[in-house]
């Protein structure tokens, strides 16, 4: 498992380094109000990825080992392309009703989203076929091509926010060619109606959950427009991008932990599965705190003065990301194993409704303070509901209280560090506190390995 963690971490880590270099390039060349437009483009891409494919990559994972692998991959890609073509007129009509992006910009965004969907199917194939070098190259290709395109359009052609679109399109076209060659989609694959129906029956319920998750985490950007200054939107969007570095580790841990936990649950080793979940959560807490403690200070060395107040936003977003990571390595796995994904979908839809209500009411009145509450309340309610259901509906007791305790400790440590810096406490004392916390938690997690 350790070698797998290093491998997956290396692949996602290198990709994230390129993504960070692109972020630095944009924040160095664009003012925050211009970067806010880039954030809108990126948000629409993420939204489209969640819905136009029917979450078909989930079916790729589920059926790859049970059915003929090449046929599963080809059918998945064929379904994704067919779905994208069918939904294109509908999404175009929706775009004409919105002033966020122009029709030309939306076409570029749509092509990019479709290409990224096909790319996820390629990743599934290389992951389950145990082809580590191909997995690494496919993962890095996306961020590296985007970085090169960004540098070209930003620094050579001197474009502004539009450089993000053209860099995305450049990357998308490269990935599209690679993905088609690897997945080999065929219209004839759609002729196997039984397989198509089975794959869609499995994957489609994930779409509402993914959309609800997107609304909880990302929709806040749309509610900020018109109510919050473009300067603050740009800084907040940059902070979101920075906080996403945490997903290097969450993705790595989830990729390795999920099959291992499924095997333990299948063998009836619930106590060991619970201990492994807690171990993963403790490890992720150390990483999340390390990023929040030290990364903003490094960023201040390379970002312009207009981004200097990014620390507070990163602190808030890392809390949100950490709670999401907790669910990813514990309750979400339980919902999937016990086939309660429909129940999970209902929870996410309810929390998404809460999130939208808070966004639409608090942000116009309280501005950035309203945004903070719009982020913190839904994600906190989500974790409480998840583990209440795990205890009452899945009869998986003894996990929720321990997870809540870890989340509470994490929150307190974050707040103490933030206020120490805000109060102007000496840097040496703050660093001593932060390093002490990381070492203490590291020792605690190391001791937990013996139990897990």
Secondary structure, DSSP 8 states (H G I E B T S, - for coil): -HHHHHHHHHHHHHHHHHHHHHHHHHHHHS-HHHHHHHHHHHHHHHHHHHHTTTTHHHHHHHHTTTS-HHHHHHHHHHHHHHHHHHHHHHHHHHHHT-SSS-HHHHHHHHHHHHHHHHHHHHHHHHHHTT-HHHHHHHHHHHHHHHHHHHHIIIIIS---THHHHHHHHHHHHHHHHHHHHHH---GGGGG-HHHHHHHHHHHHHHHHHHHHHHHHHTTHHHHHTTTS-HHHHHHHHHHHHHHGGGHHHHHHHHHHHHHHHHHHHHTT-HHHHHHHHHHHHHHHHHHHHHIIIIIHHHHTTTS-GGGTTHHHHHHHHHHHHHHHHHHHTTHHHHHHHTT-HHHHHHHHHHHHHHHHHHHHHHHHHHTHHHHHHHHHHHHHHHHHHHHHHHHHTS--TTSHHHHHHHHHHHHHHHHHHHHHHHTT--HHHHHHHHHHHHHHHHHHHHHHHHH-
